[in-house]
């Protein structure tokens, strides 16, 4: 059985886990539940990634250090947690909030990101 990420105990990851379970998706304990929810929503067509740089970042997240991944998905540039989304949101709505927060953070921190220019 894969090792569970300690970061999955965060409030946002626990919301994401509940949302995945409501959609009959069995989350993988070894990956961020927030990441899994976002990717589920994208592949189901319930969330869109319009900036190719956002897609590039999403695809690379599983390779990040789990603590850094959590910081990127859950905090603003100052390290402050994003406001916790309502537990009443649907799985797709929660995924969209996480995507929007990530997109906002990347726009603030990487000048080339917003322009859609390749990051590498």
N, C-alpha and C positions, 0 to 999 in steps of 0.2 A: 504494500500500500504506500502511495507517495507521502512524503513528509509534509505536514501541514505548515503553511507559512504563518508565523506569529502575526504578521501584518493583517491577516484575514480576520483578526479579532477586533479591528477598528470598527467604529460605528458605521462608516460608509460601506465597508466591505460586508458587514453583517446585513445591512439593507440590501446590498446587491445579491447576497446569497439568498435571502428570502424571496427577492424578485425572481431569481433564476428558478428556485424551487416551485414558485407559483406557476411558472411556465413549463413545468415538468422537465427541467434541465437539471441534471445531477452535476453540481459544480466540482471541479478538480481542486482538491485541497492544496495542491502544490503551485497553483497559479492564483494571482489576485482575483478575487471574486468581482471586483469592479471592472477589471480588464475583461474578464469572461463575459460579463453582462454587456459591455459595450460591443464586443465582437459578435455576440449572439444577436444583438439588435441590428447591427450592420448587415450581417449575413441573412437575417430574416427580412431585410428591407424595411425595418422599422426605424432606422436612423441612417442618416446620410453623412458621408465624409466628403465635403466638397473641395477641400484643399488637399492636393496630393501630398503635401508635406505632413499633414495631420495623419494621413494613412501610413506614411513612412514611419512616423514616430510610433504609431500604434503597433505596427508590425515588429518594431524593435523593442518594445517594452518588456516582453518576457526575458530578454537578454540582460536587462538592467539588474543591478543589485536590488533585491526586494524592498529594502528600506528607501532607496532613492525612487523606485517606482511608486511607492506609496506617497512619498513627498510630492512627486509630480502630479499624481492623480488627485490628491486630497488637499493640497495647500497652495496658497498664492505665492508670489515671488518673495514675500517677506517671511515665509514659513508659517503664516497663519492659516488655520484650516478654513476651507470654504464653508459657508453655512451649510449645515446638514440638511439635505433635501427632505421633504415631507415623506413619511413612511406610507402615505396614501397614494403616492405616484405609482403609475403602472410601471412595469419593467422597462418598456420602451421610453417612457417619460424620464425615468431615473437615468437610463443610459444616455439620453440626450442631454441631461443636466451635466453628467460627468464629461461628456464630449465637449460641451460648450465651455466648461471650466478649463479643460485642458487646452482647448483652442485659444481661449483668452490668455492663459498663462504663456503659451508659446508666442503669441503675438507680441506680448510685452517683453519677452526675453531674447527673442531671436529676430533681428531686423529682416533677414532674408525670408523668414517664414511667411509673413503677411503678404509679401509680393508673389508668393508661389514659386520663387526661384529654388532650384535644387539646394538642399541643405548640405550635401557633401560635394 
